[in-house]
Amino acid sequence: MVCYHEDDSKNFGVRYVLSGNVEEVNELFGRSYEISPEDFNTAESENGSRLIDFPGNFERANAIEQTMQRVWQENVQTALGRAILTAERDVAPFELDGGVCWAKIHTFNVGQGDTIVVEFPGNVVWLVDARLRGDVRVFFENWMNENFGDDVVVDKLIVSHMHYDHIMSVPYVVKRFNVSEVLVPNSLHHKTASACRVLSTAGEKLRVVEDVVLCRFGEVEALIIPTISVRCVADAIRGSRDPNDHALVLVVRSSGAVAFLAGDVRGDYCFDILRNNSIGRLIDFYKVSHHGSSTGYDNGLYTNYSFGFSMISCGRTNRYGHPHRLILNSLPSNHQVTYNMPREYDTFNFI
């Protein structure tokens, strides 16, 4: 919700950029800082951001800022002491017509944002990010119930980073489904109201990932990799205030295939992450970084790695120009932009 503020006493005092809605702001801050619909002075953008002005009211703005700092510190410091559940299970693969597979990656057309379900044998369900609005939320809930039952357990909800188009529906998912763990990067910046609400809602399920988490299910393994676990990347992002840099990526691999879900991480950092974790040169499924933005391009990445099927998640009318022509020209023809999907979701069966 609150993304940042600017001080300009001449023009408007303190301006906040809000991603979310009035109810969410008031739920976090309490009625003492109640915000009314009249405070919003612009139309909602595609990712839910609005501007809100507190003309000259620095006391109110500072109180909100302090609230965010307190909520953030309390939740993160407590979560740092919690162990992250790992798994090593002897399970049989999924049986398909003509063969078997060791994981299924379900991608959803959610507009400008990410929502990805990774399904492993043994009824293990992971969710990477959550952007679910309106009809998409209804469809997603029905799809989860139809595929996994009303009592579905989401073993891990992985938050790739703290931008609103990736976390807006995390509180809903935690409240609606049986979520075992909520995994977040240890981002010291971007202490937004929406990020604080994610931490507060997760409660004791919150885990802060600072090193690689490895889980195995039969012949497939999943690696949750924080950017700070790769030394050269950690050195490069030490002073960065960009949440895209302080992130988690997911690698799923078996003897026959590799999948890479890159969040919004820069292309050169993706290259460093892959080579430092000994990931093979063929990526069979690539969730293209940063919605196909030019920041996801790196010559080392696209020269040294080959991509089988690539998925770009972005909204049809997004104002950022995603996907960038540079990315489209670098990917093989076998790629999919979510807004061109023939239905609301698509599934990649992991060999």
N, C-alpha and C positions, 0 to 999 in steps of 0.2 A: 504494500500500500504506500507508505511514505518512502519515496525513492531517494530524494535529496532535497535540500533547501538552499535558497539563495537569499542573502541579506542585501536589501536595497531600500533603505529607509526613504529615499526620495520618491520612489515610484510606488512601491506596494508593501514595504515592510518585510515580511517573510513569506516566501512562496514555497509551497511543498508540491511535489509531483506525487499524486496518489494513484496506485494501481490496486483496484479493488472496489469495494462499495462502502457506503456509509456504515452499514451494520457491522462490517468487519473491523472498521476503525474504532467504533465505539465499544465493541466487545473487548478489544485489547486495552484501550486506554481508560475505559470507564466513563461514567457520565460527567466527571469533573472536566473532561476535555471534549465534551460532546460536539460532534461536527454535524451540521445539518446539510440537507441537499442544496440549500441556497448558497453554501460556501463554494460549491463547484462552479467554476466560471468558464469551462470549455466542454465541448462534446467529448464523449468517450472515444478514445482511439481504439485501434484494432486489438491491442493487447491489454486494454482495460485502464490505461493511464489517464488521469485527469489532472488539471491544475487546481490548487486550492490556495486562496490568499488569506492571510491573517494580517490585514493592514496595520502596521505599527505595533502589533501585539507580540513583542519578543518574549514576554514572560510565558505566554501560553506555548509558543513555539519551543522555548527552552525546556519547558516541563515535558513536552512530548519527546524531545530529544533525549532527555534524561531517562524517561520511562523505557525507551528503546534500548539504551545502553544497559540498564539494570536487567531487563528481561533477557537480553542476549547473554550477558555475563553469567547470570544465575544458571541458565540452562546449559550453556556450553561447558562451563567449569564442572558442573555436576556430571554431564554426559562423558567427559573425558576419562572418568574413572570406570566406565562400564565396558566390559568385554564384549566384543563382537562375535556373534555366533558363527562358527565355521561348520562345514559339513563334509563328510566323506562317506557316501552311502553306496552300497552295492545294490544297484537297481537294474532292471531290464529296460531296454530302449523302447520307444514308441514303435508300434508296428504300423506300417503304411503299405498301401498297395505296391507291391514290387520291391519292398525293402523295409529298412528301419531308419529311425533318426534319433539323435540324442538330445535335441532341444528344439523348441519351436519359438520363433520370434514373431510376435503379433504387433504390427504397427497400425496406428489409428490416424485417420484424417481429422485432426483437431484444430486446423488452422495454423496460426503462427505460434508454434510451440511443440512440445513433445509429450507423448504418452505412449509408452512401449511396454508390453507384457512379454516377459521371457519365461517360458514354461519348460521345466525339467521333468524327467521321469520320476515317478514316486509322488505325484501330486505336489510338486514344489513349484510355487508361483512367485516370481519377482516382478516388481513394477518399477520402471525407470521414468521418473518425473510424472507430473500429473497436471494437465491443462484440460479441464472438462467444463464446458459451458453449455447451458441450455439443452438442446436436443441431443448434443453429443454426450452429455452426462447421463441422460436417460438411456441412450443406446449402450453406453459402456456398462452401466449397471446391469442392464438386461443381458448383455453379452457375457459378463462375468458369471452371472447366475446360471445361464444356460450351459456354459462350458465347464464350470467348476462347482456348481451347486450353491444354494443359498448360504451355506456355512463355509464358503471359501476362505482359506487362510492365505494372506499375502505374507510370505516368509520374510521378504525384504522389500522395503520401499526405498529405492535409491534416488536421492536428490542429486542430480549432476552438478548443479550450482544454484545460487540464490536469486536468479532473475525471475521476475514474476511469471513470465510465460512458461516456466518450468515448475513452479511451486504453487500456483494459484489454487489448485484443487487438492493439495496434500492434506489440509485439515479435513476436507470432506471425505477423502479416502480413509483416513485414520478413524474417523467417526463411523463411517458406513460399513467398512470391512474389518475383518479380524487381522490386523497388521501386527506381526511379531516384532519387527525392528524398522526404525526409520534412520537411514544412514545419510549423513551430511558431511560435506568437506569442512575443514576447520578454516573458514574464511573469517579473517579478522576485520574485514571491511563490509560495506553494504549492509549495515545493521538496520534494515528497513522494517517497517511495521509488519509487512507481509511475511518477511523472514522470521521475525520474532514470533509471529502467530504460529508458524510451522513448528518452531521449537517448543512453544508452550503447549500446543495441541499434542505433540508427540509424547511429552512427559517422560516417563521412565522407559519408553520405547526408543528414545533418542540415542544414537550412537554417533560419535565423531570419528571419522576415518582419517588416520594419519599415516598408515602404512598399508601395503597391499594385503587385501583379504582374498584368500584362496578357498574355494569350495569345489568338491568333486562329487559327481553323480554318475556312477558307472564309468563309462569311457569318456565323459566330457568334464572339463573343468572350467570354472568361471573365476575370473580375476577382477576384483574391484580395485582400481588403481587411482589413488589420489595424485594429482599433479606434483604435490610437494614431495612425493616419494622418489622422484627422479631428480637426482642432484642438480644436473645442469638446468632443468626447468625450475626447480626450487630457487636456485640462485637468480635466475632471470626474473622471476615474479615476486621477489622479496619486497620490492617497493610498490608493486602494482596494486591499484585499488579497483581493478576490473574483476568482477565476480567470475567472468568467463575463465580467468586464469587460475582461480582457486576452486578446483573442480574435481569431480570423480568421473572416470571413464570406465567402461565395462568391456572386457574381452572374454568371449566364450570360444573355447577351442576343443576339438577332438582330434583323433588321428587323421581325419579326412577333411576338416574344414575349420575356418576361423571367422568369427564375427567380431566386429569392432564398433561399439557405440560410443561416439566421440563427444557427446554433449555439444558445447559451444567452444571447445578448446581450439586455439590457434593451430594452423597447419604445421608450423615448425615444431610446436610442442607435441603435436600428435606423432610426428616423425620420431622425436626423441623418446617418447613413451613406448612406442612400438619396438624400436631397436634396443632400448635398455631392458625390455622385458622379454627379449628373445622371441618375438612374434614373427612367424614365417612371412615371406615376401608376398604371398597371395592372400588377400582378404576376401573371403567368399561373400560376406555380407558386411556392408559398410553403411552405418548411419552417418551420413555426411555431416561434418562439423558445421555448427553455427548456421543451420538452415540454408546452406549453400552460399554463404557470404564469402566475399573475396578474402577475408581474414583466414578462412579455412584452407587457403591454397598455400602450398609450399613446394618448391621445386624438388627438394629432397624426398618429400613424401610421395609425390606423384611420379618421380623418376624411379625410385627404389621399390615401390609397392605397386602391385597390380590389384585391381578391384573387380570382383565378379558382379554381384548385384549390389547396387547402391541405392539408398533411399534418402531423399531430401524432404525434410518436414518444413513446410512453410505455407502461409495463407495465400490464396489466389490473388487477392488485392492488396498484399502487404506493401507498405510505403518504403521499404528498404531496398527494393529492387532484387530481392532474393527469388530464385537462385541466380547468382552472378554468372555471366557468360563465360568467365574464365574457368569456373568450376565445371559447367556443363561441357565445355570443350575438352576438359581434361579427363572426364569420366568416360568409360565405354558406353556404348549405346544401351546396354542393359541396365538402365537406372529408372527410378520411379520418383516423381514428385507427388507428395501426398494429395495435393488438390486435384490431381488427374487420376487418382485411384478409381477403379470402376465401382467400388463399393466403399462402405465406411471404414473398412479395415482390410489388411492383407496379412498373410502368414508366410514366413520363410521357414521351411522344414530343414533343420540343421542335420547334415549328413554325418 
